[in-house]
Amino acid sequence: MKLKGRLSFFLAFLLSLGLGAQQFEERITNAGNVRLTVTNAGTFGNAFRGYRDGTGRQSCEYPAGSGIEHLFEGGLWVGGVRRGDGSILVSTSALDAPQGYAPGRAGFEFTIPIGSPGLQERSSLTDSRFFTPNAVSHQDFVAIFNDVSQTIPGTTIPITGHQFPMNIQVTQETYNWNFSFSDFFVVVNYKLKNIGNATFDSLFVALWNNTVVRNVKVTPAGAGGSVFYSQGGNGYEDSLALAYCYDATGDVGFTESYIGQKFLGSEDKFGFHHFLLDSTYNKKTGQWVKENFKAHYNAWQFNNANNPIFFFPTNDELRYIKMTSGLNHHPCWNEPTSAGCQSTFGVDLQVELNKSGNRSDLVSVGPFNDFQPGDEITVTFAYIIAKKFEDGNPNSVNSPLQRQNLINNANWVQVAYNGEDKNFNGVLDPGEDIDGNGKITRFILPSPPDIPRTRIEPSDGKIDIYWSDNSLYSIDPILQEMDFEGFRVYITKPGFDVVNVQDVSSAFVLIAEFDEVNGIGNDVGLDKIMLPEPVKFDGDTVEYHFKYTVDQLLNGWQYAVSVTAFDRGDASLNLDKLESSILANQFRAYPGTGTNDNMNENEPYVYPNPYYYGSSWEGISNFQEETRKIYFSNLPKRCKISIYNPVGELIDEIHHDENYDGTDIRWFRSFSAEDPFRNRFSGGEHAWDLLSKSTQIISRGLYLFTVVDLETGKRYTGNFVIIK
């Protein structure tokens, strides 16, 4: 059972920190639509511990906010044969561990060196505080770790089973973009350096994962023990080096997606390597040589060493066998009726993997040879997620049509990786050097215009949307020209946020589009939204040139709002019109009353009043009693709200100001923007969760409230009713 051994984890972790040991860090990707936990110890995912301790931190969620999780934990494997004595050595950053990552546990052999800069963030977005010209994507995470130490660095605590390090340093870089056409993947780029004295041959590099696809909003993480994890089906697309997992029998109907892990390419001192290449250009000899590079896929029952076929490898030798002998190369993979299959496993491996189970899977590539001290190898993988293509059949069928979106997404990731290497041979051929730097540049993606700098101003029954003109001056990296065409305005319908599967990108509705008058599009023009003069707001340095108002909205309900910019495209280069990210520019707006300067004329009030438990805007949550809400409205800029029962006992006290962002109650932490800065209120409203100041559930009945204006001292008293 994957139940967290919390006490042992924290004892080991706090002990290591107390002795000045490695500083473990984890971050969550949020540029695109995938929320993947990345750590500086070489692991991915968080073993769902965030959901068990109530923090709600995602492990590998897609779409963002949906509750659909895809990964328990994952990490890097490296194995090879040491020249001289023929020893087989394998180092892993993660493997089957029912409790997930903990320093010192078996399998977590890569550690964070003392003095490490930690998990660094970079961005190619010029308006990001993490901007650097060295960034590859809109959000890079960079970590450096190694397998050198046999103890937790800075301590005497041994790492179980790690007596023979390979002495490899890893620079791990993850990339993700906010483009709508590339927000479904996270690239993992490894740079391996031999910092020891040994030379390795037949070296293989692998990405291991325990993928688990479930909806934690429907079934809380770990509910039912091991049964929670044993509902997945697995498979492998040989031509793409793509392992995948899906929910076969768990939360079907609420988990309609695949997660894949794919090998993209690799390079060492001899040249570029990929299993699809017949030959490789050897940089040392200047000749083309036959390529013997392969991709291997293996899967096994999680932490189960007894299964005769799908067994968990418990030592370096068995792990190395898994890395070098893939199930996809066994006769039972494609020819289950053949003599070679019947005399060995005697089963159809692909059929067996489609059955529900809890499996680890491994994509490994190699061999890399003559890996000498000081040498470096680069290997790139990607996590890819895609919605199931609905064909009317159950998930367990796992038909080619159901996998169509996954395959399309995987092909797109490969094209993105190839970059300037258009013919995918690892050589910069004539006409491929787009940026003129004399080497292959990977991850050159076509780019839409820059995201408009946007400001949202909700008020009573409406939302005013302002944005700047920065998108007009964006330069496309491929066309090398300004190709802005127009703007689009999106909003969601009320109630999009209270469903079991929240998919904000699909919930957006296009309500307005404005484009240049140039004979290319609809030629609506920009005049209708252009302000006579740019406007600025106090404390905001941005000048806003455009405005659009959405009215006839419901107060107190949440609306996601976004403004995007799109370009002209280029038919000669087969480029469609590209649009900036809806998700990266989304705000959550709450129409309501503005600040109240005179409580005598505009009395504060509560709504809904009476309140019935289970109000339609509350949604479904694993913390249901903590995600209720009512609103106090018509409030002064700064005030104190006190809530009493009929006998005058103080139930709760709230301090309000006009910059309220909703973070004081769980509803907004569960259902609103990930970044509270993107929650926009009208200034005169404040939500309450119907819990006492000691977080106790209150009973039904009549309640009194007072509002004291902290600037004038004026006081107002009102009441509301709770009906269960």
Secondary structure, 3 states (H helix, E strand, C coil): CCCCCHHHHHHHHHHHHHCCCCCCCEEECCCCCCEEEEECCCEECCCCHHHHCCCCCCCEECCCCCCEEEEEEEEEEEEEEECCCCCEEEEECCCCCCCCCCCCCCCCCCECCCCCCCCEEEECCCCCCCECCCCCCCEEEEEEEECCCCECCCCCCECCCCCCCCCEEEEEEEEECCCCCCCCEEEEEEEEEECCCCCEEEEEEEEEEEEEEEECCCCCCCCCHHHHHCCEEEEEEHHHCEEEEEECCCCCCCCCEEEEEEEEEEEECCEEECCCCCEEEECCCCEEEECCCEEEEEEEECCCCCCCCCCCCCCHHHHHHHHHCCHHHCHHHHCCCCHHHHCCCCCCHHHHHHCCECEEEEEEEEEECCECCCCEEEEEEEEEEEECCCCCCCHHHCCCCCCHHHHHHHHHHHHHHHCCCCCCCCCCCCCCCCCCCCCCCCCCCCCCCCCCCEEEEEECCEEEEEECCHHHHCECCCCCCECEEEEEEEECCCCHHHCCCCCHHHHCEEEEEEECCCCCCCCCCCCCCEEEEEECCCCCCCCEEEEEEECCCCCCCCEEEEEEEEECCEHHHCECCCECCCHHHCEEEECCCCCCCCCCCCCCEEECCCEECCCCCCCCCCCHHHCCCEEEECCCCEEEEEEECCCCCEEEEEEEECCCCCCCCHHHHHHCCCCHHHEEECCCCEEECCECCCCCECCCEEEEEEEEECCCCCEEEEEEEEEC
